[in-house]
Amino acid sequence: MATSFFKGSIGILPPGALGVSFFYHLTGELRNLDSLVSFLERQGSTSAAPLR
């Protein structure tokens, strides 16, 4: 999965419970979904499959 990021963006790895909580916090309780905060996927990881 190739992803390009904006300067100042944040990638969260892994997408577990703590990562999801961090995402929720950084996006203002999901009110600000501007692509500056996103989950990163490790190659071969199954934990990110539901997020695709």
N, C-alpha and C positions, 0 to 999 in steps of 0.2 A: 504494500500500500504506500504509494508515494504521496506525500502531502507537502505543500509549500506553506510556510508560515509567514505572518506579518511581523515586522519588528515590534517587539513589546508583547508578543503573544505568549501564551503559556500552554505547554503540553503536559498532561497528567498521565503518569504511568505508575502502576497498573490501574485498570478501571475497577478496582474492588470497592468495598464499602467506604473506605477512607477517601479514595479518589473521587467517588461520587459525591460524598459530603463536601469535599473541597471544591468540586465543580459547582455544586449548588450554591456554596458561599460566594465564590468568585463571580458568578453570573447574577448576583443580586437576587437570589431565590428564583432563578430562571427568567427574570424580567429582562435581562440584557444578553441575549443570545446573538452576539455580533461576530462570532468565529474567532475571537481573540483567545478564548479558552477552549481547549479541545482535548480529547483523549488520544494518546498515542498507542499504536498497536505494535507489539513485538512480533517479529516474524515467527510463525509457528505457534503462537499463543492461541489457546482456545477461549480465554476469558474475555477477549474483545469481540468475539463472533456475534453476540447478541446486539452489539452497538452498531453494527454495519447497516 
